[in-house]
Amino acid sequence: MNARSVAAWSAACLFIVLFTTNPAYKVLVLAAAIASLAAGAGLHRMRGLFTAIVLIAAFATALNFVSAHLGTTTLFQLPDQIPALGGPYTLEALAAGVNGGITVAAAIAAAAPFSLMLASHDVMDALPSALSRTGAAIAASLNLVPSVASSFVQVSEAQRLRRWRPRGPRSWAEVVVPVVLTSVEGSIQLAESMEARGFGSGPRTSLRATQMRNTDWILVATSSAAVIAFIAARAADWYPYPTLHAPAITIAPLAACLLLFTPVLTWRSRA
């Protein structure tokens, strides 16, 4: 799997999600991203991603529902004397919040292949030589969250073997402090290893360059066609205010979103 083709597909998904306000097309992009990840990475590797997507999308939905007191369909109302929370809570604000949550969820799922399906050196090799140092920073950042999560699990299990039990927020310092110290020590070791290998002393080299295969070119072509078709279609925007209404769906943008399901076939063939 070539990182350049994955980047083309992720960019197409992000473009469509951010280009339109129509929730119907955003749901299709989200479905395409989840189906593609399931085909390429497997559902067992997506449990943590699903949890993060649900929590972040729920927070985005609740934030708009609480802060936007607009619309004509009032579900309930709190006294205006309550700071920040007072006012009417409308169905339109809830629908707009759900739309924002879908946007965030689709964006996260579209970028997930870089951490779930690609190695860090593959991401670096996909960048131009002038951005080799930027690629090193990106690769290190992609490895940060999994390493911290693994360290947290190891430290918490070791503390439980020592009869540690969570007794409140203060007790978690006995886990968080070792995790932070371990992360700092790992960062220092990484910096020393990069210096020992002559990082920054010359152009980046690789043992074997990853070539673009036919399936990679197909993915790049379909992703480009999806973006071009979506721009040419000029899909109508959707606004829930002042009255909630169903989003309009036309053939051309719908076909463009369906092209994003191409990885379901190409990535499954490589699995």
Secondary structure, DSSP 8 states (H G I E B T S, - for coil): --HHHHHHHHHHHHHHHHH---HHHHHHHHHHHHHHHHHHT-GGG-HHHHHHHHHHHHHHHHHHHHH---SS-EEEEE-TTSTTT-EEEEHHHHHHHHHHHHHHHHHHHHHTHHHHTS-HHHHHHHS-GGGHHHHHHHHHHHHHHHHHHHHHHHHHHHHHHTT----STGGGHHHHHHHHHHHHHHHHHHHHHHHHTTTTSS----SS-----HHHHHHHHHHHHHHHHHHHHT-------SS-------HHHHHHHHGGGHHHHHHHHH-
